[in-house]
Amino acid sequence: MPKKGELKKTATKRSKQQRKYNSTAKQKKNRAMRNAARKEAEKKGLVKKGDGKDVDHKKKVKDGGKNTKGNTRVRSKSANRADNGSRKGVGGKKKR
């Protein structure tokens, strides 16, 4: 088993790139903001661990959004991830 900070021998090129990207200071800060928003929603009783809900930022963190009360909302995991990924809208059918 690799030690902390090391990669597995079988790691793909994509996984190496993803690890490098996720370890940048900017991404660590963004991840901390998302985690703080989730923790705040848990304190308020809006979400629980394993409930299938995501805390969504109306204005994305990567676009300069903050963790203010007016910028966060609770959504289902499927709806939130469909909107925020490369696909637009729930359902996410790609056009050919």
C-alpha positions as CSV (number, residue, x, y, z in Angstrom):
1,M,0.0,0.0,0.0
2,P,1.4,3.4,-0.9
3,K,2.3,5.8,1.8
4,K,0.5,9.2,2.2
5,G,1.2,11.4,-0.8
6,E,2.4,8.5,-3.0
7,L,0.4,7.0,-5.9
8,K,-0.4,3.4,-6.5
9,K,1.7,1.7,-9.2
10,T,-1.5,1.0,-11.1
11,A,-2.7,4.7,-11.0
12,T,-3.9,5.9,-14.4
13,K,-2.8,9.1,-16.0
14,R,-6.2,10.7,-15.3
15,S,-6.1,9.8,-11.6
16,K,-2.6,11.3,-11.3
17,Q,-3.9,14.5,-13.0
18,Q,-6.9,14.6,-10.7
19,R,-4.9,14.2,-7.5
20,K,-2.5,17.0,-8.6
21,Y,-5.5,19.3,-9.4
22,N,-7.2,18.5,-6.1
23,S,-4.1,19.2,-4.1
24,T,-3.7,22.8,-5.3
25,A,-4.3,25.5,-2.7
26,K,-7.3,27.0,-4.6
27,Q,-9.1,23.6,-4.8
28,K,-8.4,22.9,-1.1
29,K,-9.9,26.3,-0.2
30,N,-13.0,25.6,-2.4
31,R,-13.4,22.1,-0.9
32,A,-13.2,23.6,2.6
33,M,-15.9,26.1,1.7
34,R,-18.2,23.3,0.4
35,N,-17.6,21.3,3.6
36,A,-18.3,24.3,5.8
37,A,-21.6,24.9,4.0
38,R,-22.6,21.2,4.5
39,K,-21.7,21.4,8.2
40,E,-23.8,24.5,8.7
41,A,-26.8,22.9,7.0
42,E,-26.3,19.9,9.3
43,K,-26.3,22.1,12.4
44,K,-29.6,23.7,11.2
45,G,-31.1,20.2,10.7
46,L,-31.6,20.7,6.9
47,V,-29.5,17.6,6.0
48,K,-28.1,14.5,7.6
49,K,-25.3,12.2,6.7
50,G,-26.4,9.7,4.1
51,D,-29.7,11.4,3.2
52,G,-29.0,11.7,-0.5
53,K,-29.0,15.5,-0.3
54,D,-26.4,18.0,-1.5
55,V,-25.9,21.6,-0.3
56,D,-26.0,23.6,-3.5
57,H,-24.4,27.0,-4.0
58,K,-26.7,29.1,-6.3
59,K,-23.6,31.0,-7.4
60,K,-20.9,28.4,-7.7
61,V,-17.9,28.6,-5.4
62,K,-15.6,28.4,-8.4
63,D,-17.4,31.5,-9.9
64,G,-16.9,33.5,-6.7
65,G,-19.9,32.4,-4.7
66,K,-19.8,32.5,-0.9
67,N,-21.3,30.4,1.9
68,T,-23.9,33.0,2.8
69,K,-27.4,32.0,3.7
70,G,-28.8,33.5,0.6
71,N,-26.4,31.6,-1.7
72,T,-26.9,28.0,-0.4
73,R,-29.9,25.7,-0.7
74,V,-30.6,21.9,-0.2
75,R,-31.2,19.9,-3.3
76,S,-31.4,16.2,-4.2
77,K,-28.0,14.8,-5.1
78,S,-29.2,13.8,-8.7
79,A,-30.7,17.3,-9.4
80,N,-27.7,19.2,-8.0
81,R,-25.1,17.1,-9.9
82,A,-27.0,17.2,-13.1
83,D,-27.1,21.0,-13.0
84,N,-23.5,21.6,-11.9
85,G,-21.7,19.1,-14.2
86,S,-21.0,19.3,-17.8
87,R,-24.6,18.5,-18.6
88,K,-27.3,21.1,-18.3
89,G,-30.6,20.4,-16.5
90,V,-32.0,17.4,-14.7
91,G,-31.9,14.3,-16.9
92,G,-28.7,15.4,-18.7
93,K,-29.4,14.0,-22.1
94,K,-26.7,15.0,-24.5
95,K,-27.5,16.4,-27.9
96,R,-26.0,14.6,-30.8
